[in-house]
């Protein structure tokens, strides 16, 4: 399992539109990386809908959000389309990224765990063992004190 303070394992995965996404391309940005077990299941649907509902909050803070499961690209596409997901859902079909982060279950699906990665590529927070719809809220609670004041100061300068 990746621990707080560790370098976030780099990866290359296809998003729900078939585009290649490399974590290293987002160096210099805050990233919320949430693993979920399976698209279209009740908990994963709730979690993804809540990330979507709060998307503007993440966007205002300049935070990139990725959802990752072992579902294939087509399943991720249908899931994103059905629920109007505005961030990238990534397909880790072989489970290699979930394994690198230490969240691959024996069933071949990922555990529900959220990693917050700072601009230097370090894991600074790990959210686990809470209800599915609390992951996005907890991520924002962590990020707002760090990033919210910077955005507010920028806004007051205009």
N, C-alpha and C positions, 0 to 999 in steps of 0.2 A: 504494500500500500504506500502510495506517495504520502508524505507527511508535510505539514506546514513548514516552510523554509526550504523545501526541496525545489530544484529546478523542475518546471512542468515538462513532462515528456513531450517532445515534439511529435507531430503526426502529419500525415497527408490522408485526407478522406474526401469522398465525394459528398457534396451537399444534395439537398432534395431536388435541385435542378440539374444535377449531374456535373456541376463544376468542381474542380479540384480545390480543396481548401487546405492550406498549410498553416499550422499554428504559428510558426516562425514569421509568417507574413504580418502578424498582428503584434509583433514586438513593438514596444512603445505605447501600447494601449492596455487598458484594463480589460480583462476577459472573464466572463462567467461561463464556465463549462459545466453543464449539468448532464449527467448520465441518467437515463431512464430505461426501465426494463423492456417495455414493448409498446409500440404505437397502438392506439385504439383501445387499450385497456383502461378501466376506470381511473386508477390513480395517475397513470401517465397522461391521460387526456386532461384531467384536472390540473396537473402540474403545468403542462404545456399551455393550456388556456390561461392560467394565472400569469405565466411569463409573458404571454401575448398581451394580456390586459394591462400589465405593468410596463410594457415595452417602452412607452414614451418616457418613463422615469429613467430607465437605463440609457436610452438614447440621449436624453438631456445631460446625463453625467458623462457621456462619451464612452460608455461601456459596451463592448461587443458581447453578444450572447450566442452561444452554440448549444444546441441540444444534441446528444449523441445516444444512439441505441444500436443494437445489432441487427435492426431491421434493414432490408435492402433499400436502395435508392427509390424504387417505385413506391414502396410502402411509405417511405418518408414523404415522398411527393404528395401522395393521396392524403396523408395525415396533415401536412402543412396546408394543403388546399382546403380540406374540410373545415379546419379551424382558423383559417386566415392568419397563419403564422407569418410574422414579418421579419424574423431572424432566420438563421440557417440551421436546419436540422441535418445532421451528418450521419452517414451510414458506415458503421463499423461492423460490417457483415461477418468478418472473420474473428471479431472479438479482440484483435491485437491491441487496439488502443485501450479498451477496457482492462485488458490484462496488464498493460504497461502502467496504468493508474492504480492497479490493485483492486479493481471493482468487478472483475468478471466472475460470475457465479458458475458453479458446476453445471448448471442448466444451459450455459452458453449465452445467457442474457446478462446485462449489466445490473449492478445494484443501483439504487436511487441515491446518488451522491452528487453534491455540487462542489466544484472547486473554483475559488476566486484566485486569479492569476494577475500579478502586478505587471507594470510596463517592462520590468526587467526580466520577466519570464519566471518569477518565483511564485510558488503556491503560498498564498498568505492566509487563506482560510479554507476550511473544509466543513461542509454542512451535511450532516447525516443523521439518521435516527429521529427524524421528525416527519410530520404529515406531508404528503406530496405537495399540497398547495402552499405550504409554509416555506419551501425552498426559495422561491422568488422574493418573498417578503424579507426573509433573513438575509439574503444577498444584498438587497437594497439597504437594510438596516446597517450592514457592515460598511457599505460603500458611501452612503450619504454623508456621514461625518468626515470622511476622507476627501471626498470630491465635491460635495455640495457647496462648501464654503468658497471654493475656488470659482465655481460657476457663478455663485451669487456676487462675488467681488467683481468678476468680469462684467456682469450685467449692470452693476452700479456705476461702472466707469463710462458707460455709454450715455 
